[in-house]
Amino acid sequence: MGSAPTDVEATLTGPITEAMKCELNGTATATTCTWPVEPVITGNYALEVKAPGFQATNVTATIAVGPDPQCGCTQATMQPTAVTLDRP
């Protein structure tokens, strides 16, 4: 297992199109991408993830919005929760 790619770009295209914010997590072995500030919209999306020096990955992603049973607040979940980028 190597270090995580840098300059990762993740774009969701579906009910709306959003560029996600991506940054290295604390261990620098993975990159975490999060939804921007705009409201999260439930639905099926095409998720494209790419980074320099890696093959782009395209997957179908499903986003669900609903109540969090622990806090009663609204939360969004996405499946899949992780995507792997491979070197060419």
Backbone as ProteinMPNN parsed JSONL, in Angstrom:
{"seq_chain_A": "MGSAPTDVEATLTGPITEAMKCELNGTATATTCTWPVEPVITGNYALEVKAPGFQATNVTATIAVGPDPQCGCTQATMQPTAVTLDRP", "coords_chain_A": {"N_chain_A": [[0.848, -1.171, 0.0], [0.66, 2.137, -0.967], [1.272, 5.69, -0.877], [-1.458, 8.022, -0.883], [-3.077, 9.277, -3.855], [-2.507, 12.61, -5.066], [-4.106, 15.77, -5.732], [-6.72, 14.921, -6.391], [-9.732, 14.629, -8.202], [-13.191, 14.587, -7.979], [-16.299, 14.016, -9.37], [-19.766, 14.205, -9.284], [-22.479, 13.249, -11.232], [-25.795, 13.561, -11.938], [-28.993, 13.79, -10.586], [-28.272, 16.363, -9.931], [-25.255, 18.132, -10.79], [-22.164, 17.968, -9.254], [-19.012, 19.05, -8.116], [-16.886, 17.439, -5.981], [-15.192, 18.166, -2.892], [-11.886, 17.336, -2.384], [-9.368, 15.98, -0.29], [-6.273, 14.987, 1.274], [-6.416, 12.551, 3.857], [-5.717, 12.427, 7.419], [-3.623, 10.497, 7.599], [-2.391, 10.361, 5.186], [-2.635, 8.189, 3.521], [-4.9, 7.862, 2.218], [-7.418, 9.579, 0.343], [-9.979, 11.839, 1.068], [-13.152, 12.675, -0.057], [-15.642, 15.141, -0.043], [-19.055, 16.289, 0.009], [-19.973, 19.412, -1.367], [-21.081, 22.57, 0.074], [-23.691, 23.004, -0.821], [-27.159, 21.854, -0.875], [-27.676, 18.336, -0.408], [-28.753, 16.008, -2.767], [-30.957, 13.345, -3.067], [-30.511, 10.361, -4.973], [-29.486, 8.572, -8.008], [-26.223, 8.572, -9.268], [-23.557, 9.258, -11.597], [-20.287, 8.699, -10.825], [-17.221, 10.116, -11.202], [-13.836, 9.691, -10.654], [-10.631, 11.014, -10.544], [-7.047, 11.407, -10.883], [-3.805, 12.853, -11.319], [-1.48, 10.711, -12.953], [-2.842, 8.377, -12.471], [-5.342, 5.949, -13.445], [-8.492, 7.052, -14.496], [-11.54, 6.504, -12.729], [-14.803, 5.315, -13.098], [-17.913, 5.016, -11.644], [-21.184, 3.854, -10.624], [-23.038, 5.661, -8.333], [-25.032, 5.805, -5.406], [-26.962, 8.049, -3.649], [-28.401, 8.665, -0.544], [-30.63, 10.421, 1.536], [-31.501, 11.044, 4.846], [-32.899, 10.678, 8.199], [-30.581, 10.636, 10.9], [-30.238, 8.07, 13.152], [-28.934, 8.363, 15.588], [-28.539, 11.076, 16.238], [-30.778, 12.398, 15.348], [-30.625, 14.291, 13.464], [-30.319, 15.308, 9.978], [-28.781, 13.214, 7.606], [-26.507, 12.313, 4.98], [-25.817, 9.538, 2.915], [-23.569, 7.651, 0.906], [-23.206, 5.184, -1.555], [-21.006, 3.487, -3.596], [-18.787, 3.546, -0.708], [-16.112, 3.874, -0.991], [-13.538, 4.268, -3.45], [-11.121, 2.925, -5.6], [-8.154, 4.031, -7.086], [-6.181, 3.103, -9.811], [-2.825, 2.685, -11.02], [-1.72, 3.32, -14.38]], "CA_chain_A": [[0.0, 0.0, 0.0], [1.468, 3.331, -1.068], [0.618, 6.917, -0.446], [-2.65, 8.377, -1.636], [-2.847, 10.237, -4.932], [-2.787, 14.012, -4.763], [-4.884, 16.477, -6.75], [-7.863, 14.085, -6.773], [-10.96, 15.309, -8.598], [-14.347, 13.696, -7.971], [-17.48, 14.715, -9.862], [-21.024, 13.464, -9.305], [-23.405, 13.722, -12.251], [-27.071, 12.869, -11.775], [-30.042, 14.789, -10.405], [-27.51, 17.61, -10.068], [-23.832, 17.869, -11.002], [-21.371, 18.598, -8.197], [-17.607, 18.708, -7.91], [-16.663, 17.21, -4.563], [-13.933, 18.677, -2.346], [-11.046, 16.19, -2.032], [-8.104, 16.285, 0.382], [-5.662, 13.852, 1.961], [-6.82, 12.427, 5.254], [-4.609, 12.628, 8.342], [-2.526, 9.546, 7.471], [-1.861, 10.496, 3.825], [-2.751, 6.93, 2.785], [-6.183, 7.915, 1.52], [-7.984, 10.892, 0.087], [-11.395, 11.9, 1.404], [-13.894, 13.659, -0.838], [-16.888, 15.479, 0.629], [-20.041, 17.068, -0.73], [-19.866, 20.843, -1.065], [-22.049, 23.155, 1.0], [-25.039, 22.964, -1.382], [-27.972, 20.733, -0.382], [-27.464, 17.012, -0.979], [-29.961, 15.55, -3.445], [-31.072, 11.897, -3.179], [-30.63, 9.838, -6.324], [-28.398, 7.811, -8.603], [-25.245, 9.448, -9.897], [-22.32, 8.742, -12.157], [-19.17, 9.264, -10.061], [-15.917, 10.018, -11.86], [-12.739, 10.064, -9.781], [-9.382, 10.987, -11.302], [-5.887, 12.065, -10.296], [-2.647, 12.73, -12.203], [-0.687, 9.501, -12.789], [-3.732, 7.257, -12.177], [-6.458, 5.772, -14.365], [-9.774, 7.553, -13.991], [-12.503, 5.471, -12.376], [-16.203, 5.719, -13.211], [-18.809, 4.057, -10.991], [-22.515, 4.336, -10.285], [-23.144, 5.944, -6.901], [-26.375, 6.091, -4.928], [-26.966, 8.918, -2.473], [-29.656, 8.658, 0.212], [-30.692, 11.435, 2.587], [-32.512, 10.668, 5.821], [-32.575, 10.99, 9.595], [-29.561, 9.866, 11.599], [-30.899, 7.575, 14.364], [-28.223, 8.738, 16.816], [-28.669, 12.489, 16.6], [-32.037, 12.952, 14.886], [-30.33, 15.253, 12.403], [-30.343, 14.742, 8.634], [-27.464, 12.8, 7.129], [-26.466, 11.748, 3.632], [-24.905, 8.416, 2.758], [-23.293, 7.336, -0.491], [-22.676, 3.863, -1.861], [-20.025, 2.915, -2.688], [-18.15, 4.495, 0.213], [-14.697, 4.011, -1.351], [-13.161, 3.979, -4.818], [-9.674, 2.759, -5.723], [-7.536, 4.472, -8.343], [-5.036, 2.28, -10.181], [-1.849, 3.273, -11.945], [-1.839, 2.704, -15.721]], "C_chain_A": [[0.892, 1.232, 0.0], [0.727, 4.537, -0.546], [-0.555, 7.225, -1.375], [-2.301, 9.331, -2.768], [-3.17, 11.652, -4.47], [-3.56, 14.616, -5.931], [-6.039, 15.631, -7.285], [-9.047, 14.985, -7.115], [-12.08, 14.275, -8.618], [-15.57, 14.514, -8.372], [-18.667, 13.763, -9.881], [-21.928, 14.089, -10.359], [-24.679, 12.899, -12.134], [-28.177, 13.884, -11.658], [-29.479, 16.217, -10.416], [-26.064, 17.204, -10.337], [-23.049, 18.663, -9.97], [-19.938, 18.126, -8.253], [-17.415, 18.578, -6.41], [-15.321, 17.816, -4.15], [-13.116, 17.486, -1.865], [-9.75, 16.659, -1.376], [-7.585, 15.033, 1.078], [-6.195, 13.784, 3.375], [-5.571, 12.513, 6.124], [-3.423, 11.7, 8.159], [-1.838, 9.61, 6.119], [-1.84, 9.166, 3.075], [-4.072, 6.857, 2.038], [-6.581, 9.368, 1.322], [-9.463, 10.821, 0.4], [-12.036, 13.006, 0.585], [-15.239, 13.885, -0.167], [-17.763, 16.327, -0.283], [-19.846, 18.535, -0.38], [-21.021, 21.316, -0.171], [-23.49, 23.056, 0.485], [-25.823, 21.786, -0.814], [-27.665, 19.438, -1.133], [-28.787, 16.533, -1.558], [-29.92, 14.023, -3.565], [-31.151, 11.488, -4.641], [-29.449, 8.997, -6.741], [-27.525, 8.76, -9.408], [-24.185, 8.634, -10.624], [-21.209, 9.453, -11.377], [-17.895, 9.031, -10.838], [-14.866, 10.515, -10.882], [-11.452, 9.959, -10.586], [-8.301, 11.759, -10.557], [-4.72, 11.895, -11.268], [-1.849, 11.46, -11.899], [-1.505, 8.259, -12.484], [-4.797, 7.16, -13.265], [-7.725, 6.32, -13.724], [-10.697, 6.366, -13.723], [-13.906, 6.057, -12.463], [-17.064, 4.63, -12.6], [-20.188, 4.696, -10.843], [-22.57, 4.509, -8.776], [-24.597, 6.263, -6.563], [-26.268, 6.917, -3.66], [-28.357, 8.891, -1.855], [-29.554, 9.712, 1.313], [-31.808, 11.037, 3.544], [-32.069, 10.994, 7.224], [-31.486, 10.06, 10.143], [-30.181, 9.39, 12.914], [-30.211, 8.001, 15.661], [-28.459, 10.18, 17.213], [-30.004, 13.095, 16.197], [-31.855, 13.982, 13.79], [-30.406, 14.549, 11.042], [-28.926, 14.378, 8.227], [-27.603, 12.271, 5.712], [-25.471, 10.593, 3.636], [-24.739, 8.146, 1.269], [-22.738, 5.933, -0.579], [-22.192, 3.881, -3.299], [-19.406, 3.988, -1.801], [-16.688, 4.709, -0.118], [-14.504, 3.62, -2.808], [-11.647, 3.893, -4.856], [-9.218, 3.254, -7.086], [-6.297, 3.618, -8.592], [-4.092, 3.062, -11.079], [-1.998, 2.593, -13.298], [-0.864, 1.564, -15.914]], "O_chain_A": [[1.771, 1.371, 0.85], [-0.296, 4.428, 0.13], [-0.619, 6.741, -2.505], [-1.349, 10.104, -2.664], [-4.006, 11.856, -3.589], [-3.644, 14.013, -7.002], [-6.305, 15.624, -8.487], [-9.329, 15.962, -6.422], [-11.93, 13.206, -9.21], [-15.845, 15.566, -7.795], [-18.588, 12.661, -10.423], [-22.121, 15.305, -10.382], [-24.638, 11.672, -12.222], [-28.311, 14.754, -12.518], [-30.144, 17.154, -10.86], [-25.696, 16.048, -10.13], [-23.237, 19.87, -9.823], [-19.676, 16.934, -8.419], [-17.739, 19.494, -5.654], [-14.42, 17.958, -4.977], [-13.586, 16.708, -1.035], [-9.114, 17.607, -1.837], [-8.353, 14.137, 1.426], [-6.405, 14.809, 4.023], [-4.469, 12.658, 5.597], [-2.308, 12.068, 8.526], [-0.801, 8.975, 5.925], [-1.107, 9.024, 2.097], [-4.33, 5.898, 1.31], [-6.135, 10.26, 2.043], [-10.132, 9.852, 0.04], [-11.534, 14.129, 0.534], [-15.903, 12.929, 0.235], [-17.287, 16.985, -1.208], [-19.584, 18.868, 0.775], [-21.836, 20.508, 0.276], [-24.422, 23.027, 1.289], [-25.23, 20.825, -0.326], [-27.424, 19.449, -2.34], [-29.827, 16.641, -0.908], [-28.961, 13.469, -4.102], [-31.773, 12.172, -5.454], [-28.536, 8.735, -5.958], [-28.016, 9.629, -10.128], [-23.949, 7.468, -10.305], [-21.204, 10.68, -11.287], [-17.524, 7.889, -11.107], [-14.978, 11.616, -10.343], [-11.201, 8.944, -11.236], [-8.578, 12.629, -9.73], [-4.655, 10.888, -11.973], [-1.57, 11.161, -10.738], [-0.937, 7.19, -12.26], [-5.118, 8.149, -13.924], [-7.993, 6.075, -12.547], [-10.633, 5.35, -14.414], [-14.167, 7.153, -11.966], [-16.967, 3.464, -12.982], [-20.336, 5.916, -10.926], [-22.193, 3.608, -8.028], [-25.3, 6.91, -7.34], [-25.575, 6.541, -2.715], [-29.362, 9.069, -2.544], [-28.507, 9.865, 1.941], [-32.921, 10.729, 3.119], [-30.979, 11.53, 7.425], [-31.482, 8.858, 9.878], [-30.611, 10.218, 13.719], [-30.837, 8.001, 16.721], [-28.569, 10.484, 18.401], [-30.343, 14.189, 16.648], [-32.835, 14.491, 13.247], [-30.542, 13.327, 10.98], [-27.985, 15.133, 8.47], [-28.678, 11.836, 5.298], [-24.421, 10.662, 4.275], [-25.649, 8.383, 0.475], [-21.898, 5.537, 0.229], [-22.964, 4.28, -4.171], [-19.487, 5.18, -2.097], [-16.069, 5.631, 0.414], [-15.209, 2.759, -3.335], [-10.961, 4.693, -4.22], [-9.822, 2.935, -8.11], [-5.468, 3.432, -7.7], [-4.499, 3.973, -11.799], [-2.362, 1.418, -13.364], [-0.838, 0.947, -16.979]]}, "name": "protein", "num_of_chains": 1, "seq": "MGSAPTDVEATLTGPITEAMKCELNGTATATTCTWPVEPVITGNYALEVKAPGFQATNVTATIAVGPDPQCGCTQATMQPTAVTLDRP"}
